[in-house]
């Protein structure tokens, strides 16, 4: 029986919970869990050894029970109330003239708290809005500012690939994505093609970056000079998938060279340099020995002259 379960709530929010009562859950089951000052309802999304390893030895809130028919009815009613609260809050935002965009509303299962998620480019003083909402709903009100990536995660949608957004399916945390990742993968720096639903650089630019960097590390840098039997050329671009390089000669003629051939050319160049160095060392060593021998002869002659005059 699984001791630790991963439970998902509205908006992709996930957390670990302890199954101390050893309920026989399977992935997809609805569960009622402990929440901050109350109860919440979510769905089991992960369980087993991998979850136990990720959870470690920490202490987690408990799973209270399997939801009854009344619990499920309450859950559906909460969803309807969330839609009404969303429309009501958006009207109040306009009335207060606040520069903020309401993204989502989430009722805690026992209705002890309502969380309003919003985005804004700057800090917002929403104290008057909170007082209005608390006066109407008579429960704890929380306004939480989130980023545009979190907004996309809560709302969901489809990516340019035609599949559900990564952040709504399997991504647990957002990692920084920079333009250099696109450059490493030889992608055109077109913001409209590189941006995701959130307007930021797509998270998937991170997935294949290690593969590209590992292959590119085996090639010289673009712009490097390559000396072949046909003359000196410049490395123009690298075909990562076929492991080939395109070089261009002074007459603008281009040639494809596979990685093996390119490595042999570079290795031959290195070998020649090392051979030249060894020859220089040998010549320098001979000159040094000859000079030392000459100095020894001069010293010996001087000593003999001194002995004769003495």
Helices and strands as residue ranges (DSSP letters): E 4-8, G 10-12, E 14-18, E 30-35, E 38-47, H 49-55, E 63-66, H 69-96, E 101-107, E 113-119, H 127-137, E 140-145, H 148-155, H 166-169, H 179-184, H 191-194, G 203-206, H 209-216, E 225-228, E 231-239, E 244-249, E 254-258, H 259-309
